[in-house]
C-alpha cells in the first residue's frame, strides 16, 4: 500500500499553517486548511505528555495552540513573534 504524501510539499520560504485534528480515533493533518494525511489511531486514548518540533535543516514556528474539541485552549505559545 502506498500513501500519497505530496500535499506535504509546499513552499517553505513562506509561513505554512499546519494543524492536526483528532476526533473519534481519526487523525487528520491539514496543510493550509487542506487535508494532507488521514489515519486511524489504534491505541487507547491517552493524555498528551508533551509537544516536540523537529526539522530536517532549518525551520521555525511562530504560533502553536493545543485545544479541546470544544475550542477551549490547553496550551498556546507565540514564541515571541
mmCIF file of the N, C-alpha and C atoms, coordinates in Angstrom:
data_MODEL
# 
_entry.id   MODEL 
# 
loop_
_atom_site.group_PDB 
_atom_site.id 
_atom_site.type_symbol 
_atom_site.label_atom_id 
_atom_site.label_alt_id 
_atom_site.label_comp_id 
_atom_site.label_asym_id 
_atom_site.label_entity_id 
_atom_site.label_seq_id 
_atom_site.pdbx_PDB_ins_code 
_atom_site.Cartn_x 
_atom_site.Cartn_y 
_atom_site.Cartn_z 
_atom_site.occupancy 
_atom_site.B_iso_or_equiv 
_atom_site.pdbx_formal_charge 
_atom_site.auth_seq_id 
_atom_site.auth_comp_id 
_atom_site.auth_asym_id 
_atom_site.auth_atom_id 
_atom_site.pdbx_PDB_model_num 
ATOM 1   N N  . UNK A 1 1  ? 0.831   -1.177 0.000  1.00 0.00 ? 1  UNK A N  1 
ATOM 2   C CA . UNK A 1 1  ? 0.000   0.000  0.000  1.00 0.00 ? 1  UNK A CA 1 
ATOM 3   C C  . UNK A 1 1  ? 0.876   1.241  0.000  1.00 0.00 ? 1  UNK A C  1 
ATOM 4   N N  . UNK A 1 2  ? 0.588   2.173  -0.881 1.00 0.00 ? 2  UNK A N  1 
ATOM 5   C CA . UNK A 1 2  ? 1.334   3.423  -0.959 1.00 0.00 ? 2  UNK A CA 1 
ATOM 6   C C  . UNK A 1 2  ? 0.476   4.563  -0.438 1.00 0.00 ? 2  UNK A C  1 
ATOM 7   N N  . UNK A 1 3  ? 1.113   5.502  0.231  1.00 0.00 ? 3  UNK A N  1 
ATOM 8   C CA . UNK A 1 3  ? 0.416   6.669  0.764  1.00 0.00 ? 3  UNK A CA 1 
ATOM 9   C C  . UNK A 1 3  ? 0.903   7.898  0.025  1.00 0.00 ? 3  UNK A C  1 
ATOM 10  N N  . UNK A 1 4  ? -0.025  8.685  -0.499 1.00 0.00 ? 4  UNK A N  1 
ATOM 11  C CA . UNK A 1 4  ? 0.309   9.913  -1.225 1.00 0.00 ? 4  UNK A CA 1 
ATOM 12  C C  . UNK A 1 4  ? 0.591   11.023 -0.214 1.00 0.00 ? 4  UNK A C  1 
ATOM 13  N N  . UNK A 1 5  ? 1.836   11.415 -0.098 1.00 0.00 ? 5  UNK A N  1 
ATOM 14  C CA . UNK A 1 5  ? 2.239   12.475 0.822  1.00 0.00 ? 5  UNK A CA 1 
ATOM 15  C C  . UNK A 1 5  ? 2.582   13.765 0.084  1.00 0.00 ? 5  UNK A C  1 
ATOM 16  N N  . UNK A 1 6  ? 2.177   13.884 -1.163 1.00 0.00 ? 6  UNK A N  1 
ATOM 17  C CA . UNK A 1 6  ? 2.530   15.051 -1.978 1.00 0.00 ? 6  UNK A CA 1 
ATOM 18  C C  . UNK A 1 6  ? 1.985   16.358 -1.408 1.00 0.00 ? 6  UNK A C  1 
ATOM 19  N N  . UNK A 1 7  ? 0.905   16.307 -0.630 1.00 0.00 ? 7  UNK A N  1 
ATOM 20  C CA . UNK A 1 7  ? 0.341   17.531 -0.048 1.00 0.00 ? 7  UNK A CA 1 
ATOM 21  C C  . UNK A 1 7  ? 1.289   18.169 0.968  1.00 0.00 ? 7  UNK A C  1 
ATOM 22  N N  . UNK A 1 8  ? 2.268   17.407 1.456  1.00 0.00 ? 8  UNK A N  1 
ATOM 23  C CA . UNK A 1 8  ? 3.246   17.975 2.379  1.00 0.00 ? 8  UNK A CA 1 
ATOM 24  C C  . UNK A 1 8  ? 4.294   18.815 1.646  1.00 0.00 ? 8  UNK A C  1 
ATOM 25  N N  . UNK A 1 9  ? 4.365   18.698 0.338  1.00 0.00 ? 9  UNK A N  1 
ATOM 26  C CA . UNK A 1 9  ? 5.295   19.506 -0.447 1.00 0.00 ? 9  UNK A CA 1 
ATOM 27  C C  . UNK A 1 9  ? 4.745   20.903 -0.610 1.00 0.00 ? 9  UNK A C  1 
ATOM 28  N N  . UNK A 1 10 ? 5.387   21.881 0.011  1.00 0.00 ? 10 UNK A N  1 
ATOM 29  C CA . UNK A 1 10 ? 4.898   23.252 -0.057 1.00 0.00 ? 10 UNK A CA 1 
ATOM 30  C C  . UNK A 1 10 ? 6.091   24.202 -0.010 1.00 0.00 ? 10 UNK A C  1 
ATOM 31  N N  . UNK A 1 11 ? 5.831   25.465 -0.327 1.00 0.00 ? 11 UNK A N  1 
ATOM 32  C CA . UNK A 1 11 ? 6.875   26.481 -0.325 1.00 0.00 ? 11 UNK A CA 1 
ATOM 33  C C  . UNK A 1 11 ? 7.217   26.829 1.120  1.00 0.00 ? 11 UNK A C  1 
ATOM 34  N N  . UNK A 1 12 ? 8.337   26.364 1.585  1.00 0.00 ? 12 UNK A N  1 
ATOM 35  C CA . UNK A 1 12 ? 8.732   26.601 2.961  1.00 0.00 ? 12 UNK A CA 1 
ATOM 36  C C  . UNK A 1 12 ? 9.456   27.926 3.150  1.00 0.00 ? 12 UNK A C  1 
ATOM 37  N N  . UNK A 1 13 ? 9.495   28.750 2.084  1.00 0.00 ? 13 UNK A N  1 
ATOM 38  C CA . UNK A 1 13 ? 10.006  30.111 2.225  1.00 0.00 ? 13 UNK A CA 1 
ATOM 39  C C  . UNK A 1 13 ? 8.913   31.036 2.749  1.00 0.00 ? 13 UNK A C  1 
ATOM 40  N N  . UNK A 1 14 ? 7.676   30.546 2.815  1.00 0.00 ? 14 UNK A N  1 
ATOM 41  C CA . UNK A 1 14 ? 6.529   31.281 3.342  1.00 0.00 ? 14 UNK A CA 1 
ATOM 42  C C  . UNK A 1 14 ? 6.017   30.531 4.570  1.00 0.00 ? 14 UNK A C  1 
ATOM 43  N N  . UNK A 1 15 ? 5.326   31.248 5.478  1.00 0.00 ? 15 UNK A N  1 
ATOM 44  C CA . UNK A 1 15 ? 4.704   30.579 6.616  1.00 0.00 ? 15 UNK A CA 1 
ATOM 45  C C  . UNK A 1 15 ? 3.652   29.615 6.104  1.00 0.00 ? 15 UNK A C  1 
ATOM 46  N N  . UNK A 1 16 ? 3.578   28.441 6.688  1.00 0.00 ? 16 UNK A N  1 
ATOM 47  C CA . UNK A 1 16 ? 2.617   27.404 6.326  1.00 0.00 ? 16 UNK A CA 1 
ATOM 48  C C  . UNK A 1 16 ? 1.818   27.049 7.573  1.00 0.00 ? 16 UNK A C  1 
ATOM 49  N N  . UNK A 1 17 ? 0.492   27.050 7.465  1.00 0.00 ? 17 UNK A N  1 
ATOM 50  C CA . UNK A 1 17 ? -0.350  26.656 8.585  1.00 0.00 ? 17 UNK A CA 1 
ATOM 51  C C  . UNK A 1 17 ? -0.491  25.140 8.590  1.00 0.00 ? 17 UNK A C  1 
ATOM 52  N N  . UNK A 1 18 ? -0.075  24.520 9.679  1.00 0.00 ? 18 UNK A N  1 
ATOM 53  C CA . UNK A 1 18 ? -0.175  23.071 9.829  1.00 0.00 ? 18 UNK A CA 1 
ATOM 54  C C  . UNK A 1 18 ? -1.062  22.805 11.031 1.00 0.00 ? 18 UNK A C  1 
ATOM 55  N N  . UNK A 1 19 ? -2.059  21.947 10.861 1.00 0.00 ? 19 UNK A N  1 
ATOM 56  C CA . UNK A 1 19 ? -2.898  21.586 12.000 1.00 0.00 ? 19 UNK A CA 1 
ATOM 57  C C  . UNK A 1 19 ? -3.121  20.078 12.016 1.00 0.00 ? 19 UNK A C  1 
ATOM 58  N N  . UNK A 1 20 ? -3.368  19.587 13.197 1.00 0.00 ? 20 UNK A N  1 
ATOM 59  C CA . UNK A 1 20 ? -3.634  18.164 13.408 1.00 0.00 ? 20 UNK A CA 1 
ATOM 60  C C  . UNK A 1 20 ? -4.918  18.073 14.217 1.00 0.00 ? 20 UNK A C  1 
ATOM 61  N N  . UNK A 1 21 ? -5.900  17.358 13.697 1.00 0.00 ? 21 UNK A N  1 
ATOM 62  C CA . UNK A 1 21 ? -7.178  17.207 14.378 1.00 0.00 ? 21 UNK A CA 1 
ATOM 63  C C  . UNK A 1 21 ? -7.426  15.728 14.670 1.00 0.00 ? 21 UNK A C  1 
ATOM 64  N N  . UNK A 1 22 ? -7.835  15.435 15.888 1.00 0.00 ? 22 UNK A N  1 
ATOM 65  C CA . UNK A 1 22 ? -8.132  14.059 16.283 1.00 0.00 ? 22 UNK A CA 1 
ATOM 66  C C  . UNK A 1 22 ? -9.574  14.022 16.784 1.00 0.00 ? 22 UNK A C  1 
ATOM 67  N N  . UNK A 1 23 ? -10.395 13.205 16.139 1.00 0.00 ? 23 UNK A N  1 
ATOM 68  C CA . UNK A 1 23 ? -11.795 13.025 16.521 1.00 0.00 ? 23 UNK A CA 1 
ATOM 69  C C  . UNK A 1 23 ? -12.163 11.563 16.318 1.00 0.00 ? 23 UNK A C  1 
ATOM 70  N N  . UNK A 1 24 ? -12.707 10.950 17.360 1.00 0.00 ? 24 UNK A N  1 
ATOM 71  C CA . UNK A 1 24 ? -13.163 9.562  17.258 1.00 0.00 ? 24 UNK A CA 1 
ATOM 72  C C  . UNK A 1 24 ? -12.113 8.632  16.649 1.00 0.00 ? 24 UNK A C  1 
ATOM 73  N N  . UNK A 1 25 ? -10.882 8.750  17.152 1.00 0.00 ? 25 UNK A N  1 
ATOM 74  C CA . UNK A 1 25 ? -9.753  7.921  16.706 1.00 0.00 ? 25 UNK A CA 1 
ATOM 75  C C  . UNK A 1 25 ? -9.317  8.178  15.270 1.00 0.00 ? 25 UNK A C  1 
ATOM 76  N N  . UNK A 1 26 ? -9.839  9.206  14.617 1.00 0.00 ? 26 UNK A N  1 
ATOM 77  C CA . UNK A 1 26 ? -9.405  9.594  13.269 1.00 0.00 ? 26 UNK A CA 1 
ATOM 78  C C  . UNK A 1 26 ? -8.497  10.811 13.400 1.00 0.00 ? 26 UNK A C  1 
ATOM 79  N N  . UNK A 1 27 ? -7.341  10.739 12.773 1.00 0.00 ? 27 UNK A N  1 
ATOM 80  C CA . UNK A 1 27 ? -6.378  11.833 12.789 1.00 0.00 ? 27 UNK A CA 1 
ATOM 81  C C  . UNK A 1 27 ? -6.300  12.425 11.390 1.00 0.00 ? 27 UNK A C  1 
ATOM 82  N N  . UNK A 1 28 ? -6.401  13.740 11.306 1.00 0.00 ? 28 UNK A N  1 
ATOM 83  C CA . UNK A 1 28 ? -6.207  14.442 10.038 1.00 0.00 ? 28 UNK A CA 1 
ATOM 84  C C  . UNK A 1 28 ? -5.107  15.469 10.233 1.00 0.00 ? 28 UNK A C  1 
ATOM 85  N N  . UNK A 1 29 ? -4.178  15.515 9.289  1.00 0.00 ? 29 UNK A N  1 
ATOM 86  C CA . UNK A 1 29 ? -3.164  16.571 9.259  1.00 0.00 ? 29 UNK A CA 1 
ATOM 87  C C  . UNK A 1 29 ? -3.504  17.456 8.080  1.00 0.00 ? 29 UNK A C  1 
ATOM 88  N N  . UNK A 1 30 ? -3.634  18.753 8.361  1.00 0.00 ? 30 UNK A N  1 
ATOM 89  C CA . UNK A 1 30 ? -4.009  19.716 7.331  1.00 0.00 ? 30 UNK A CA 1 
ATOM 90  C C  . UNK A 1 30 ? -2.872  20.696 7.096  1.00 0.00 ? 30 UNK A C  1 
ATOM 91  N N  . UNK A 1 31 ? -2.622  20.999 5.838  1.00 0.00 ? 31 UNK A N  1 
ATOM 92  C CA . UNK A 1 31 ? -1.631  21.994 5.442  1.00 0.00 ? 31 UNK A CA 1 
ATOM 93  C C  . UNK A 1 31 ? -2.398  23.144 4.788  1.00 0.00 ? 31 UNK A C  1 
ATOM 94  N N  . UNK A 1 32 ? -2.315  24.328 5.386  1.00 0.00 ? 32 UNK A N  1 
ATOM 95  C CA . UNK A 1 32 ? -3.082  25.485 4.918  1.00 0.00 ? 32 UNK A CA 1 
ATOM 96  C C  . UNK A 1 32 ? -4.551  25.132 4.689  1.00 0.00 ? 32 UNK A C  1 
ATOM 97  N N  . UNK A 1 33 ? -5.130  24.363 5.615  1.00 0.00 ? 33 UNK A N  1 
ATOM 98  C CA . UNK A 1 33 ? -6.548  24.040 5.578  1.00 0.00 ? 33 UNK A CA 1 
ATOM 99  C C  . UNK A 1 33 ? -6.942  22.885 4.675  1.00 0.00 ? 33 UNK A C  1 
ATOM 100 N N  . UNK A 1 34 ? -5.983  22.300 3.954  1.00 0.00 ? 34 UNK A N  1 
ATOM 101 C CA . UNK A 1 34 ? -6.280  21.185 3.057  1.00 0.00 ? 34 UNK A CA 1 
ATOM 102 C C  . UNK A 1 34 ? -5.740  19.888 3.647  1.00 0.00 ? 34 UNK A C  1 
ATOM 103 N N  . UNK A 1 35 ? -6.560  18.837 3.620  1.00 0.00 ? 35 UNK A N  1 
ATOM 104 C CA . UNK A 1 35 ? -6.143  17.565 4.195  1.00 0.00 ? 35 UNK A CA 1 
ATOM 105 C C  . UNK A 1 35 ? -4.931  17.013 3.446  1.00 0.00 ? 35 UNK A C  1 
ATOM 106 N N  . UNK A 1 36 ? -3.866  16.746 4.207  1.00 0.00 ? 36 UNK A N  1 
ATOM 107 C CA . UNK A 1 36 ? -2.645  16.190 3.634  1.00 0.00 ? 36 UNK A CA 1 
ATOM 108 C C  . UNK A 1 36 ? -2.499  14.712 3.964  1.00 0.00 ? 36 UNK A C  1 
ATOM 109 N N  . UNK A 1 37 ? -3.084  14.313 5.098  1.00 0.00 ? 37 UNK A N  1 
ATOM 110 C CA . UNK A 1 37 ? -2.933  12.921 5.539  1.00 0.00 ? 37 UNK A CA 1 
ATOM 111 C C  . UNK A 1 37 ? -4.044  12.607 6.520  1.00 0.00 ? 37 UNK A C  1 
ATOM 112 N N  . UNK A 1 38 ? -4.507  11.357 6.495  1.00 0.00 ? 38 UNK A N  1 
ATOM 113 C CA . UNK A 1 38 ? -5.529  10.904 7.426  1.00 0.00 ? 38 UNK A CA 1 
ATOM 114 C C  . UNK A 1 38 ? -5.260  9.450  7.793  1.00 0.00 ? 38 UNK A C  1 
ATOM 115 N N  . UNK A 1 39 ? -5.473  9.116  9.061  1.00 0.00 ? 39 UNK A N  1 
ATOM 116 C CA . UNK A 1 39 ? -5.274  7.744  9.519  1.00 0.00 ? 39 UNK A CA 1 
ATOM 117 C C  . UNK A 1 39 ? -6.139  7.493  10.742 1.00 0.00 ? 39 UNK A C  1 
ATOM 118 N N  . UNK A 1 40 ? -6.166  6.252  11.170 1.00 0.00 ? 40 UNK A N  1 
ATOM 119 C CA . UNK A 1 40 ? -6.904  5.857  12.368 1.00 0.00 ? 40 UNK A CA 1 
ATOM 120 C C  . UNK A 1 40 ? -5.922  5.507  13.470 1.00 0.00 ? 40 UNK A C  1 
ATOM 121 N N  . UNK A 1 41 ? -6.221  5.941  14.684 1.00 0.00 ? 41 UNK A N  1 
ATOM 122 C CA . UNK A 1 41 ? -5.410  5.600  15.846 1.00 0.00 ? 41 UNK A CA 1 
ATOM 123 C C  . UNK A 1 41 ? -5.916  4.259  16.378 1.00 0.00 ? 41 UNK A C  1 
ATOM 124 N N  . UNK A 1 42 ? -5.029  3.318  16.540 1.00 0.00 ? 42 UNK A N  1 
ATOM 125 C CA . UNK A 1 42 ? -5.414  2.001  17.018 1.00 0.00 ? 42 UNK A CA 1 
ATOM 126 C C  . UNK A 1 42 ? -5.299  1.868  18.532 1.00 0.00 ? 42 UNK A C  1 
ATOM 127 N N  . UNK A 1 43 ? -4.488  2.736  19.160 1.00 0.00 ? 43 UNK A N  1 
ATOM 128 C CA . UNK A 1 43 ? -4.278  2.667  20.606 1.00 0.00 ? 43 UNK A CA 1 
ATOM 129 C C  . UNK A 1 43 ? -5.431  3.315  21.360 1.00 0.00 ? 43 UNK A C  1 
ATOM 130 N N  . UNK A 1 44 ? -5.515  3.001  22.649 1.00 0.00 ? 44 UNK A N  1 
ATOM 131 C CA . UNK A 1 44 ? -6.499  3.635  23.513 1.00 0.00 ? 44 UNK A CA 1 
ATOM 132 C C  . UNK A 1 44 ? -6.136  5.112  23.686 1.00 0.00 ? 44 UNK A C  1 
ATOM 133 N N  . UNK A 1 45 ? -7.138  5.986  23.890 1.00 0.00 ? 45 UNK A N  1 
ATOM 134 C CA . UNK A 1 45 ? -6.841  7.409  24.137 1.00 0.00 ? 45 UNK A CA 1 
ATOM 135 C C  . UNK A 1 45 ? -5.937  7.577  25.350 1.00 0.00 ? 45 UNK A C  1 
ATOM 136 N N  . UNK A 1 46 ? -5.088  8.587  25.307 1.00 0.00 ? 46 UNK A N  1 
ATOM 137 C CA . UNK A 1 46 ? -4.168  8.871  26.408 1.00 0.00 ? 46 UNK A CA 1 
ATOM 138 C C  . UNK A 1 46 ? -4.007  10.379 26.533 1.00 0.00 ? 46 UNK A C  1 
ATOM 139 N N  . UNK A 1 47 ? -3.476  10.816 27.644 1.00 0.00 ? 47 UNK A N  1 
ATOM 140 C CA . UNK A 1 47 ? -3.203  12.231 27.861 1.00 0.00 ? 47 UNK A CA 1 
ATOM 141 C C  . UNK A 1 47 ? -1.998  12.662 27.022 1.00 0.00 ? 47 UNK A C  1 
ATOM 142 N N  . UNK A 1 48 ? -2.005  13.897 26.573 1.00 0.00 ? 48 UNK A N  1 
ATOM 143 C CA . UNK A 1 48 ? -0.849  14.460 25.871 1.00 0.00 ? 48 UNK A CA 1 
ATOM 144 C C  . UNK A 1 48 ? 0.220   14.743 26.922 1.00 0.00 ? 48 UNK A C  1 
ATOM 145 N N  . UNK A 1 49 ? 1.413   14.212 26.687 1.00 0.00 ? 49 UNK A N  1 
ATOM 146 C CA . UNK A 1 49 ? 2.508   14.384 27.638 1.00 0.00 ? 49 UNK A CA 1 
ATOM 147 C C  . UNK A 1 49 ? 3.472   15.481 27.240 1.00 0.00 ? 49 UNK A C  1 
ATOM 148 N N  . UNK A 1 50 ? 3.437   15.882 25.976 1.00 0.00 ? 50 UNK A N  1 
ATOM 149 C CA . UNK A 1 50 ? 4.340   16.919 25.528 1.00 0.00 ? 50 UNK A CA 1 
ATOM 150 C C  . UNK A 1 50 ? 4.177   17.164 24.046 1.00 0.00 ? 50 UNK A C  1 
ATOM 151 N N  . UNK A 1 51 ? 4.874   18.173 23.576 1.00 0.00 ? 51 UNK A N  1 
ATOM 152 C CA . UNK A 1 51 ? 4.880   18.533 22.159 1.00 0.00 ? 51 UNK A CA 1 
ATOM 153 C C  . UNK A 1 51 ? 6.330   18.694 21.744 1.00 0.00 ? 51 UNK A C  1 
ATOM 154 N N  . UNK A 1 52 ? 6.678   18.138 20.594 1.00 0.00 ? 52 UNK A N  1 
ATOM 155 C CA . UNK A 1 52 ? 8.054   18.219 20.110 1.00 0.00 ? 52 UNK A CA 1 
ATOM 156 C C  . UNK A 1 52 ? 8.045   18.695 18.660 1.00 0.00 ? 52 UNK A C  1 
ATOM 157 N N  . UNK A 1 53 ? 8.977   19.547 18.321 1.00 0.00 ? 53 UNK A N  1 
ATOM 158 C CA . UNK A 1 53 ? 9.145   20.030 16.951 1.00 0.00 ? 53 UNK A CA 1 
ATOM 159 C C  . UNK A 1 53 ? 10.481  19.533 16.442 1.00 0.00 ? 53 UNK A C  1 
ATOM 160 N N  . UNK A 1 54 ? 10.503  19.074 15.215 1.00 0.00 ? 54 UNK A N  1 
ATOM 161 C CA . UNK A 1 54 ? 11.760  18.584 14.642 1.00 0.00 ? 54 UNK A CA 1 
ATOM 162 C C  . UNK A 1 54 ? 11.797  18.979 13.178 1.00 0.00 ? 54 UNK A C  1 
ATOM 163 N N  . UNK A 1 55 ? 12.931  19.480 12.731 1.00 0.00 ? 55 UNK A N  1 
ATOM 164 C CA . UNK A 1 55 ? 13.114  19.880 11.340 1.00 0.00 ? 55 UNK A CA 1 
ATOM 165 C C  . UNK A 1 55 ? 14.332  19.164 10.772 1.00 0.00 ? 55 UNK A C  1 
ATOM 166 N N  . UNK A 1 56 ? 14.284  18.839 9.510  1.00 0.00 ? 56 UNK A N  1 
ATOM 167 C CA . UNK A 1 56 ? 15.489  18.443 8.788  1.00 0.00 ? 56 UNK A CA 1 
ATOM 168 C C  . UNK A 1 56 ? 15.966  19.713 8.115  1.00 0.00 ? 56 UNK A C  1 
ATOM 169 N N  . UNK A 1 57 ? 17.061  20.261 8.582  1.00 0.00 ? 57 UNK A N  1 
ATOM 170 C CA . UNK A 1 57 ? 17.501  21.564 8.097  1.00 0.00 ? 57 UNK A CA 1 
ATOM 171 C C  . UNK A 1 57 ? 16.905  22.645 8.978  1.00 0.00 ? 57 UNK A C  1 
ATOM 172 N N  . UNK A 1 58 ? 16.839  23.866 8.449  1.00 0.00 ? 58 UNK A N  1 
ATOM 173 C CA . UNK A 1 58 ? 16.336  24.985 9.240  1.00 0.00 ? 58 UNK A CA 1 
ATOM 174 C C  . UNK A 1 58 ? 14.815  24.974 9.269  1.00 0.00 ? 58 UNK A C  1 
ATOM 175 N N  . UNK A 1 59 ? 14.266  25.576 10.295 1.00 0.00 ? 59 UNK A N  1 
ATOM 176 C CA . UNK A 1 59 ? 12.821  25.675 10.429 1.00 0.00 ? 59 UNK A CA 1 
ATOM 177 C C  . UNK A 1 59 ? 12.479  26.616 11.558 1.00 0.00 ? 59 UNK A C  1 
ATOM 178 N N  . UNK A 1 60 ? 11.238  27.067 11.588 1.00 0.00 ? 60 UNK A N  1 
ATOM 179 C CA . UNK A 1 60 ? 10.797  27.995 12.617 1.00 0.00 ? 60 UNK A CA 1 
ATOM 180 C C  . UNK A 1 60 ? 9.301   27.832 12.830 1.00 0.00 ? 60 UNK A C  1 
ATOM 181 N N  . UNK A 1 61 ? 8.861   28.094 14.034 1.00 0.00 ? 61 UNK A N  1 
ATOM 182 C CA . UNK A 1 61 ? 7.444   28.047 14.375 1.00 0.00 ? 61 UNK A CA 1 
ATOM 183 C C  . UNK A 1 61 ? 7.090   29.401 14.957 1.00 0.00 ? 61 UNK A C  1 
ATOM 184 N N  . UNK A 1 62 ? 5.982   30.006 14.491 1.00 0.00 ? 62 UNK A N  1 
ATOM 185 C CA . UNK A 1 62 ? 5.628   31.304 15.046 1.00 0.00 ? 62 UNK A CA 1 
ATOM 186 C C  . UNK A 1 62 ? 4.390   31.260 15.931 1.00 0.00 ? 62 UNK A C  1 
ATOM 187 N N  . UNK A 1 63 ? 3.655   30.134 15.946 1.00 0.00 ? 63 UNK A N  1 
ATOM 188 C CA . UNK A 1 63 ? 2.474   30.034 16.803 1.00 0.00 ? 63 UNK A CA 1 
ATOM 189 C C  . UNK A 1 63 ? 2.075   28.577 16.952 1.00 0.00 ? 63 UNK A C  1 
ATOM 190 N N  . UNK A 1 64 ? 1.658   28.214 18.152 1.00 0.00 ? 64 UNK A N  1 
ATOM 191 C CA . UNK A 1 64 ? 1.179   26.864 18.411 1.00 0.00 ? 64 UNK A CA 1 
ATOM 192 C C  . UNK A 1 64 ? 0.038   26.953 19.400 1.00 0.00 ? 64 UNK A C  1 
ATOM 193 N N  . UNK A 1 65 ? -1.013  26.158 19.149 1.00 0.00 ? 65 UNK A N  1 
ATOM 194 C CA . UNK A 1 65 ? -2.134  26.088 20.084 1.00 0.00 ? 65 UNK A CA 1 
ATOM 195 C C  . UNK A 1 65 ? -2.621  24.656 20.165 1.00 0.00 ? 65 UNK A C  1 
ATOM 196 N N  . UNK A 1 66 ? -2.868  24.200 21.374 1.00 0.00 ? 66 UNK A N  1 
ATOM 197 C CA . UNK A 1 66 ? -3.425  22.877 21.632 1.00 0.00 ? 66 UNK A CA 1 
ATOM 198 C C  . UNK A 1 66 ? -4.771  23.109 22.309 1.00 0.00 ? 66 UNK A C  1 
ATOM 199 N N  . UNK A 1 67 ? -5.848  22.556 21.719 1.00 0.00 ? 67 UNK A N  1 
ATOM 200 C CA . UNK A 1 67 ? -7.197  22.809 22.215 1.00 0.00 ? 67 UNK A CA 1 
ATOM 201 C C  . UNK A 1 67 ? -8.004  21.527 22.294 1.00 0.00 ? 67 UNK A C  1 
ATOM 202 N N  . UNK A 1 68 ? -9.016  21.560 23.153 1.00 0.00 ? 68 UNK A N  1 
ATOM 203 C CA . UNK A 1 68 ? -10.018 20.504 23.185 1.00 0.00 ? 68 UNK A CA 1 
ATOM 204 C C  . UNK A 1 68 ? -10.943 20.683 21.982 1.00 0.00 ? 68 UNK A C  1 
ATOM 205 N N  . UNK A 1 69 ? -11.732 19.670 21.651 1.00 0.00 ? 69 UNK A N  1 
ATOM 206 C CA . UNK A 1 69 ? -12.659 19.757 20.531 1.00 0.00 ? 69 UNK A CA 1 
ATOM 207 C C  . UNK A 1 69 ? -13.666 20.896 20.698 1.00 0.00 ? 69 UNK A C  1 
ATOM 208 N N  . UNK A 1 70 ? -13.976 21.269 21.932 1.00 0.00 ? 70 UNK A N  1 
ATOM 209 C CA . UNK A 1 70 ? -14.923 22.354 22.167 1.00 0.00 ? 70 UNK A CA 1 
ATOM 210 C C  . UNK A 1 70 ? -14.287 23.731 22.011 1.00 0.00 ? 70 UNK A C  1 
ATOM 211 N N  . UNK A 1 71 ? -13.015 23.786 21.620 1.00 0.00 ? 71 UNK A N  1 
ATOM 212 C CA . UNK A 1 71 ? -12.327 25.043 21.379 1.00 0.00 ? 71 UNK A CA 1 
ATOM 213 C C  . UNK A 1 71 ? -11.595 25.621 22.571 1.00 0.00 ? 71 UNK A C  1 
ATOM 214 N N  . UNK A 1 72 ? -11.745 25.031 23.740 1.00 0.00 ? 72 UNK A N  1 
ATOM 215 C CA . UNK A 1 72 ? -11.062 25.528 24.933 1.00 0.00 ? 72 UNK A CA 1 
ATOM 216 C C  . UNK A 1 72 ? -9.564  25.229 24.808 1.00 0.00 ? 72 UNK A C  1 
ATOM 217 N N  . UNK A 1 73 ? -8.769  26.284 24.870 1.00 0.00 ? 73 UNK A N  1 
ATOM 218 C CA . UNK A 1 73 ? -7.323  26.159 24.698 1.00 0.00 ? 73 UNK A CA 1 
ATOM 219 C C  . UNK A 1 73 ? -6.674  25.555 25.936 1.00 0.00 ? 73 UNK A C  1 
ATOM 220 N N  . UNK A 1 74 ? -5.745  24.627 25.717 1.00 0.00 ? 74 UNK A N  1 
ATOM 221 C CA . UNK A 1 74 ? -4.988  23.993 26.786 1.00 0.00 ? 74 UNK A CA 1 
ATOM 222 C C  . UNK A 1 74 ? -3.587  24.589 26.855 1.00 0.00 ? 74 UNK A C  1 
ATOM 223 N N  . UNK A 1 75 ? -3.026  24.929 25.714 1.00 0.00 ? 75 UNK A N  1 
ATOM 224 C CA . UNK A 1 75 ? -1.666  25.441 25.623 1.00 0.00 ? 75 UNK A CA 1 
ATOM 225 C C  . UNK A 1 75 ? -1.554  26.346 24.403 1.00 0.00 ? 75 UNK A C  1 
ATOM 226 N N  . UNK A 1 76 ? -0.934  27.514 24.581 1.00 0.00 ? 76 UNK A N  1 
ATOM 227 C CA . UNK A 1 76 ? -0.687  28.447 23.463 1.00 0.00 ? 76 UNK A CA 1 
ATOM 228 C C  . UNK A 1 76 ? 0.721   29.003 23.617 1.00 0.00 ? 76 UNK A C  1 
ATOM 229 N N  . UNK A 1 77 ? 1.350   29.267 22.485 1.00 0.00 ? 77 UNK A N  1 
ATOM 230 C CA . UNK A 1 77 ? 2.660   29.918 22.510 1.00 0.00 ? 77 UNK A CA 1 
ATOM 231 C C  . UNK A 1 77 ? 2.857   30.634 21.184 1.00 0.00 ? 77 UNK A C  1 
ATOM 232 N N  . UNK A 1 78 ? 3.228   31.929 21.246 1.00 0.00 ? 78 UNK A N  1 
ATOM 233 C CA . UNK A 1 78 ? 3.516   32.659 20.005 1.00 0.00 ? 78 UNK A CA 1 
ATOM 234 C C  . UNK A 1 78 ? 5.013   32.832 19.796 1.00 0.00 ? 78 UNK A C  1 
ATOM 235 N N  . UNK A 1 79 ? 5.824   32.213 20.655 1.00 0.00 ? 79 UNK A N  1 
ATOM 236 C CA . UNK A 1 79 ? 7.276   32.153 20.526 1.00 0.00 ? 79 UNK A CA 1 
ATOM 237 C C  . UNK A 1 79 ? 7.915   33.539 20.395 1.00 0.00 ? 79 UNK A C  1 
ATOM 238 N N  . UNK A 1 80 ? 7.220   34.560 20.905 1.00 0.00 ? 80 UNK A N  1 
ATOM 239 C CA . UNK A 1 80 ? 7.777   35.910 20.901 1.00 0.00 ? 80 UNK A CA 1 
ATOM 240 C C  . UNK A 1 80 ? 7.738   36.612 19.578 1.00 0.00 ? 80 UNK A C  1 
ATOM 241 N N  . UNK A 1 81 ? 7.020   36.073 18.569 1.00 0.00 ? 81 UNK A N  1 
ATOM 242 C CA . UNK A 1 81 ? 6.943   36.746 17.263 1.00 0.00 ? 81 UNK A CA 1 
ATOM 243 C C  . UNK A 1 81 ? 5.897   37.822 17.287 1.00 0.00 ? 81 UNK A C  1 
# 
